[in-house]
Amino acid sequence: MLNSLRQTYGGLERSVYFLFLLYVLERHRNQKKSDPAESRI
């Protein structure tokens, strides 16, 4: 029970971390090509 719960949490943590990484990369790329007024929002 505890082992399966830990496995599920580990997978969730990994997917959340991956999504966060993607979000940061996407925001960084968008800031580069957009003007300062847009990146302020």
PDB file of N, H, CA, C and O in Angstrom:
ATOM      1  N   MET A   1       0.841  -1.213   0.000  1.00  0.00           N
ATOM      2  CA  MET A   1       0.000   0.000   0.000  1.00  0.00           C
ATOM      3  C   MET A   1       0.878   1.266   0.000  1.00  0.00           C
ATOM      4  O   MET A   1       0.737   2.140  -0.854  1.00  0.00           O
ATOM      5  N   LEU A   2       1.768   1.330   0.967  1.00  0.00           N
ATOM      6  H   LEU A   2       1.882   0.619   1.661  1.00  0.00           H
ATOM      7  CA  LEU A   2       2.634   2.505   1.074  1.00  0.00           C
ATOM      8  C   LEU A   2       3.580   2.601  -0.120  1.00  0.00           C
ATOM      9  O   LEU A   2       3.876   3.691  -0.609  1.00  0.00           O
ATOM     10  N   ASN A   3       4.049   1.437  -0.583  1.00  0.00           N
ATOM     11  H   ASN A   3       3.808   0.551  -0.186  1.00  0.00           H
ATOM     12  CA  ASN A   3       4.983   1.410  -1.704  1.00  0.00           C
ATOM     13  C   ASN A   3       4.316   1.920  -2.977  1.00  0.00           C
ATOM     14  O   ASN A   3       4.908   2.696  -3.727  1.00  0.00           O
ATOM     15  N   SER A   4       3.075   1.478  -3.216  1.00  0.00           N
ATOM     16  H   SER A   4       2.595   0.847  -2.607  1.00  0.00           H
ATOM     17  CA  SER A   4       2.365   1.917  -4.423  1.00  0.00           C
ATOM     18  C   SER A   4       2.049   3.408  -4.344  1.00  0.00           C
ATOM     19  O   SER A   4       2.092   4.123  -5.345  1.00  0.00           O
ATOM     20  N   LEU A   5       1.735   3.856  -3.141  1.00  0.00           N
ATOM     21  H   LEU A   5       1.701   3.275  -2.327  1.00  0.00           H
ATOM     22  CA  LEU A   5       1.449   5.280  -2.941  1.00  0.00           C
ATOM     23  C   LEU A   5       2.693   6.104  -3.243  1.00  0.00           C
ATOM     24  O   LEU A   5       2.619   7.165  -3.862  1.00  0.00           O
ATOM     25  N   ARG A   6       3.844   5.593  -2.793  1.00  0.00           N
ATOM     26  H   ARG A   6       3.904   4.731  -2.290  1.00  0.00           H
ATOM     27  CA  ARG A   6       5.099   6.293  -3.039  1.00  0.00           C
ATOM     28  C   ARG A   6       5.416   6.329  -4.526  1.00  0.00           C
ATOM     29  O   ARG A   6       5.922   7.330  -5.032  1.00  0.00           O
ATOM     30  N   GLN A   7       5.120   5.240  -5.228  1.00  0.00           N
ATOM     31  H   GLN A   7       4.709   4.426  -4.817  1.00  0.00           H
ATOM     32  CA  GLN A   7       5.360   5.185  -6.677  1.00  0.00           C
ATOM     33  C   GLN A   7       4.479   6.202  -7.398  1.00  0.00           C
ATOM     34  O   GLN A   7       4.935   6.903  -8.301  1.00  0.00           O
ATOM     35  N   THR A   8       3.217   6.273  -6.993  1.00  0.00           N
ATOM     36  H   THR A   8       2.846   5.704  -6.260  1.00  0.00           H
ATOM     37  CA  THR A   8       2.284   7.215  -7.620  1.00  0.00           C
ATOM     38  C   THR A   8       2.737   8.654  -7.373  1.00  0.00           C
ATOM     39  O   THR A   8       2.705   9.486  -8.280  1.00  0.00           O
ATOM     40  N   TYR A   9       3.154   8.936  -6.149  1.00  0.00           N
ATOM     41  H   TYR A   9       3.179   8.260  -5.413  1.00  0.00           H
ATOM     42  CA  TYR A   9       3.615  10.281  -5.810  1.00  0.00           C
ATOM     43  C   TYR A   9       4.881  10.635  -6.591  1.00  0.00           C
ATOM     44  O   TYR A   9       5.048  11.768  -7.040  1.00  0.00           O
ATOM     45  N   GLY A  10       5.774   9.644  -6.746  1.00  0.00           N
ATOM     46  H   GLY A  10       5.638   8.723  -6.381  1.00  0.00           H
ATOM     47  CA  GLY A  10       7.000   9.873  -7.499  1.00  0.00           C
ATOM     48  C   GLY A  10       6.704  10.224  -8.945  1.00  0.00           C
ATOM     49  O   GLY A  10       7.314  11.134  -9.506  1.00  0.00           O
ATOM     50  N   GLY A  11       5.761   9.497  -9.554  1.00  0.00           N
ATOM     51  H   GLY A  11       5.265   8.758  -9.099  1.00  0.00           H
ATOM     52  CA  GLY A  11       5.390   9.773 -10.940  1.00  0.00           C
ATOM     53  C   GLY A  11       4.748  11.143 -11.075  1.00  0.00           C
ATOM     54  O   GLY A  11       5.005  11.871 -12.034  1.00  0.00           O
ATOM     55  N   LEU A  12       3.912  11.487 -10.106  1.00  0.00           N
ATOM     56  H   LEU A  12       3.703  10.896  -9.327  1.00  0.00           H
ATOM     57  CA  LEU A  12       3.233  12.788 -10.120  1.00  0.00           C
ATOM     58  C   LEU A  12       4.259  13.906  -9.991  1.00  0.00           C
ATOM     59  O   LEU A  12       4.195  14.911 -10.700  1.00  0.00           O
ATOM     60  N   GLU A  13       5.208  13.717  -9.073  1.00  0.00           N
ATOM     61  H   GLU A  13       5.260  12.901  -8.497  1.00  0.00           H
ATOM     62  CA  GLU A  13       6.243  14.723  -8.858  1.00  0.00           C
ATOM     63  C   GLU A  13       7.052  14.939 -10.126  1.00  0.00           C
ATOM     64  O   GLU A  13       7.388  16.069 -10.478  1.00  0.00           O
ATOM     65  N   ARG A  14       7.365  13.830 -10.815  1.00  0.00           N
ATOM     66  H   ARG A  14       7.092  12.911 -10.529  1.00  0.00           H
ATOM     67  CA  ARG A  14       8.157  13.925 -12.037  1.00  0.00           C
ATOM     68  C   ARG A  14       7.391  14.669 -13.117  1.00  0.00           C
ATOM     69  O   ARG A  14       7.961  15.510 -13.812  1.00  0.00           O
ATOM     70  N   SER A  15       6.106  14.370 -13.268  1.00  0.00           N
ATOM     71  H   SER A  15       5.643  13.686 -12.704  1.00  0.00           H
ATOM     72  CA  SER A  15       5.312  15.013 -14.318  1.00  0.00           C
ATOM     73  C   SER A  15       5.125  16.504 -14.022  1.00  0.00           C
ATOM     74  O   SER A  15       5.147  17.333 -14.932  1.00  0.00           O
ATOM     75  N   VAL A  16       4.942  16.832 -12.746  1.00  0.00           N
ATOM     76  H   VAL A  16       4.925  16.158 -12.007  1.00  0.00           H
ATOM     77  CA  VAL A  16       4.790  18.238 -12.365  1.00  0.00           C
ATOM     78  C   VAL A  16       6.074  19.008 -12.644  1.00  0.00           C
ATOM     79  O   VAL A  16       6.050  20.132 -13.145  1.00  0.00           O
ATOM     80  N   TYR A  17       7.200  18.373 -12.306  1.00  0.00           N
ATOM     81  H   TYR A  17       7.219  17.460 -11.899  1.00  0.00           H
ATOM     82  CA  TYR A  17       8.506  18.997 -12.545  1.00  0.00           C
ATOM     83  C   TYR A  17       8.733  19.209 -14.036  1.00  0.00           C
ATOM     84  O   TYR A  17       9.248  20.244 -14.460  1.00  0.00           O
ATOM     85  N   PHE A  18       8.332  18.198 -14.835  1.00  0.00           N
ATOM     86  H   PHE A  18       7.913  17.357 -14.491  1.00  0.00           H
ATOM     87  CA  PHE A  18       8.491  18.286 -16.282  1.00  0.00           C
ATOM     88  C   PHE A  18       7.630  19.408 -16.855  1.00  0.00           C
ATOM     89  O   PHE A  18       8.073  20.160 -17.724  1.00  0.00           O
ATOM     90  N   LEU A  19       6.390  19.514 -16.359  1.00  0.00           N
ATOM     91  H   LEU A  19       6.030  18.904 -15.654  1.00  0.00           H
ATOM     92  CA  LEU A  19       5.489  20.567 -16.826  1.00  0.00           C
ATOM     93  C   LEU A  19       6.043  21.940 -16.454  1.00  0.00           C
ATOM     94  O   LEU A  19       5.980  22.877 -17.250  1.00  0.00           O
ATOM     95  N   PHE A  20       6.584  22.053 -15.246  1.00  0.00           N
ATOM     96  H   PHE A  20       6.635  21.291 -14.600  1.00  0.00           H
ATOM     97  CA  PHE A  20       7.152  23.315 -14.798  1.00  0.00           C
ATOM     98  C   PHE A  20       8.331  23.724 -15.678  1.00  0.00           C
ATOM     99  O   PHE A  20       8.489  24.892 -16.034  1.00  0.00           O
ATOM    100  N   LEU A  21       9.162  22.723 -16.020  1.00  0.00           N
ATOM    101  H   LEU A  21       9.034  21.774 -15.731  1.00  0.00           H
ATOM    102  CA  LEU A  21      10.309  22.978 -16.882  1.00  0.00           C
ATOM    103  C   LEU A  21       9.849  23.478 -18.250  1.00  0.00           C
ATOM    104  O   LEU A  21      10.406  24.431 -18.794  1.00  0.00           O
ATOM    105  N   LEU A  22       8.827  22.822 -18.796  1.00  0.00           N
ATOM    106  H   LEU A  22       8.375  22.047 -18.353  1.00  0.00           H
ATOM    107  CA  LEU A  22       8.288  23.224 -20.096  1.00  0.00           C
ATOM    108  C   LEU A  22       7.746  24.651 -20.029  1.00  0.00           C
ATOM    109  O   LEU A  22       7.962  25.449 -20.941  1.00  0.00           O
ATOM    110  N   TYR A  23       7.041  24.964 -18.940  1.00  0.00           N
ATOM    111  H   TYR A  23       6.865  24.315 -18.199  1.00  0.00           H
ATOM    112  CA  TYR A  23       6.452  26.294 -18.774  1.00  0.00           C
ATOM    113  C   TYR A  23       7.522  27.377 -18.731  1.00  0.00           C
ATOM    114  O   TYR A  23       7.389  28.427 -19.360  1.00  0.00           O
ATOM    115  N   VAL A  24       8.585  27.104 -17.980  1.00  0.00           N
ATOM    116  H   VAL A  24       8.693  26.251 -17.469  1.00  0.00           H
ATOM    117  CA  VAL A  24       9.676  28.079 -17.874  1.00  0.00           C
ATOM    118  C   VAL A  24      10.346  28.286 -19.230  1.00  0.00           C
ATOM    119  O   VAL A  24      10.627  29.418 -19.624  1.00  0.00           O
ATOM    120  N   LEU A  25      10.601  27.191 -19.942  1.00  0.00           N
ATOM    121  H   LEU A  25      10.373  26.271 -19.622  1.00  0.00           H
ATOM    122  CA  LEU A  25      11.235  27.290 -21.257  1.00  0.00           C
ATOM    123  C   LEU A  25      10.356  28.074 -22.223  1.00  0.00           C
ATOM    124  O   LEU A  25      10.841  28.923 -22.970  1.00  0.00           O
ATOM    125  N   GLU A  26       9.062  27.783 -22.200  1.00  0.00           N
ATOM    126  H   GLU A  26       8.668  27.093 -21.592  1.00  0.00           H
ATOM    127  CA  GLU A  26       8.126  28.456 -23.102  1.00  0.00           C
ATOM    128  C   GLU A  26       8.044  29.945 -22.790  1.00  0.00           C
ATOM    129  O   GLU A  26       8.007  30.776 -23.698  1.00  0.00           O
ATOM    130  N   ARG A  27       8.015  30.279 -21.495  1.00  0.00           N
ATOM    131  H   ARG A  27       8.045  29.604 -20.757  1.00  0.00           H
ATOM    132  CA  ARG A  27       7.945  31.685 -21.108  1.00  0.00           C
ATOM    133  C   ARG A  27       9.212  32.419 -21.518  1.00  0.00           C
ATOM    134  O   ARG A  27       9.151  33.557 -21.984  1.00  0.00           O
ATOM    135  N   HIS A  28      10.351  31.775 -21.348  1.00  0.00           N
ATOM    136  H   HIS A  28      10.400  30.851 -20.970  1.00  0.00           H
ATOM    137  CA  HIS A  28      11.633  32.383 -21.707  1.00  0.00           C
ATOM    138  C   HIS A  28      11.681  32.649 -23.208  1.00  0.00           C
ATOM    139  O   HIS A  28      12.140  33.703 -23.649  1.00  0.00           O
ATOM    140  N   ARG A  29      11.198  31.677 -23.990  1.00  0.00           N
ATOM    141  H   ARG A  29      10.824  30.822 -23.632  1.00  0.00           H
ATOM    142  CA  ARG A  29      11.204  31.836 -25.447  1.00  0.00           C
ATOM    143  C   ARG A  29      10.244  32.948 -25.868  1.00  0.00           C
ATOM    144  O   ARG A  29      10.540  33.720 -26.780  1.00  0.00           O
ATOM    145  N   ASN A  30       9.097  33.025 -25.198  1.00  0.00           N
ATOM    146  H   ASN A  30       8.857  32.398 -24.457  1.00  0.00           H
ATOM    147  CA  ASN A  30       8.118  34.050 -25.548  1.00  0.00           C
ATOM    148  C   ASN A  30       8.626  35.449 -25.189  1.00  0.00           C
ATOM    149  O   ASN A  30       8.363  36.413 -25.908  1.00  0.00           O
ATOM    150  N   GLN A  31       9.349  35.552 -24.082  1.00  0.00           N
ATOM    151  H   GLN A  31       9.562  34.769 -23.498  1.00  0.00           H
ATOM    152  CA  GLN A  31       9.877  36.849 -23.671  1.00  0.00           C
ATOM    153  C   GLN A  31      10.917  37.351 -24.661  1.00  0.00           C
ATOM    154  O   GLN A  31      11.033  38.554 -24.897  1.00  0.00           O
ATOM    155  N   LYS A  32      11.668  36.430 -25.233  1.00  0.00           N
ATOM    156  H   LYS A  32      11.574  35.453 -25.041  1.00  0.00           H
ATOM    157  CA  LYS A  32      12.714  36.815 -26.179  1.00  0.00           C
ATOM    158  C   LYS A  32      12.125  37.479 -27.422  1.00  0.00           C
ATOM    159  O   LYS A  32      12.622  38.511 -27.874  1.00  0.00           O
ATOM    160  N   LYS A  33      11.057  36.881 -27.977  1.00  0.00           N
ATOM    161  H   LYS A  33      10.653  36.043 -27.609  1.00  0.00           H
ATOM    162  CA  LYS A  33      10.542  37.381 -29.252  1.00  0.00           C
ATOM    163  C   LYS A  33       9.467  38.453 -29.095  1.00  0.00           C
ATOM    164  O   LYS A  33       9.106  39.102 -30.077  1.00  0.00           O
ATOM    165  N   SER A  34       8.946  38.654 -27.881  1.00  0.00           N
ATOM    166  H   SER A  34       9.239  38.127 -27.083  1.00  0.00           H
ATOM    167  CA  SER A  34       7.903  39.656 -27.682  1.00  0.00           C
ATOM    168  C   SER A  34       8.501  40.959 -27.145  1.00  0.00           C
ATOM    169  O   SER A  34       9.617  40.980 -26.626  1.00  0.00           O
ATOM    170  N   ASP A  35       7.738  42.038 -27.281  1.00  0.00           N
ATOM    171  H   ASP A  35       6.831  42.021 -27.702  1.00  0.00           H
ATOM    172  CA  ASP A  35       8.241  43.324 -26.811  1.00  0.00           C
ATOM    173  C   ASP A  35       8.043  43.453 -25.289  1.00  0.00           C
ATOM    174  O   ASP A  35       7.246  42.710 -24.715  1.00  0.00           O
ATOM    175  N   PRO A  36       8.743  44.368 -24.636  1.00  0.00           N
ATOM    176  CA  PRO A  36       8.697  44.524 -23.177  1.00  0.00           C
ATOM    177  C   PRO A  36       7.286  44.735 -22.624  1.00  0.00           C
ATOM    178  O   PRO A  36       6.977  44.279 -21.524  1.00  0.00           O
ATOM    179  N   ALA A  37       6.446  45.413 -23.370  1.00  0.00           N
ATOM    180  H   ALA A  37       6.697  45.783 -24.265  1.00  0.00           H
ATOM    181  CA  ALA A  37       5.091  45.690 -22.889  1.00  0.00           C
ATOM    182  C   ALA A  37       4.296  44.395 -22.735  1.00  0.00           C
ATOM    183  O   ALA A  37       3.452  44.281 -21.845  1.00  0.00           O
ATOM    184  N   GLU A  38       4.565  43.431 -23.596  1.00  0.00           N
ATOM    185  H   GLU A  38       5.250  43.524 -24.319  1.00  0.00           H
ATOM    186  CA  GLU A  38       3.818  42.177 -23.535  1.00  0.00           C
ATOM    187  C   GLU A  38       4.319  41.283 -22.411  1.00  0.00           C
ATOM    188  O   GLU A  38       3.525  40.611 -21.754  1.00  0.00           O
ATOM    189  N   SER A  39       5.623  41.269 -22.184  1.00  0.00           N
ATOM    190  H   SER A  39       6.269  41.815 -22.718  1.00  0.00           H
ATOM    191  CA  SER A  39       6.200  40.388 -21.164  1.00  0.00           C
ATOM    192  C   SER A  39       5.865  40.864 -19.753  1.00  0.00           C
ATOM    193  O   SER A  39       6.023  40.114 -18.790  1.00  0.00           O
ATOM    194  N   ARG A  40       5.402  42.111 -19.628  1.00  0.00           N
ATOM    195  H   ARG A  40       5.274  42.720 -20.410  1.00  0.00           H
ATOM    196  CA  ARG A  40       5.057  42.639 -18.303  1.00  0.00           C
ATOM    197  C   ARG A  40       3.787  42.001 -17.768  1.00  0.00           C
ATOM    198  O   ARG A  40       3.617  41.894 -16.553  1.00  0.00           O
ATOM    199  N   ILE A  41       2.899  41.579 -18.643  1.00  0.00           N
ATOM    200  H   ILE A  41       3.036  41.667 -19.630  1.00  0.00           H
ATOM    201  CA  ILE A  41       1.606  41.020 -18.242  1.00  0.00           C
ATOM    202  C   ILE A  41       1.799  39.653 -17.581  1.00  0.00           C
ATOM    203  O   ILE A  41       0.824  39.021 -17.174  1.00  0.00           O
TER     204      ILE A  41
END
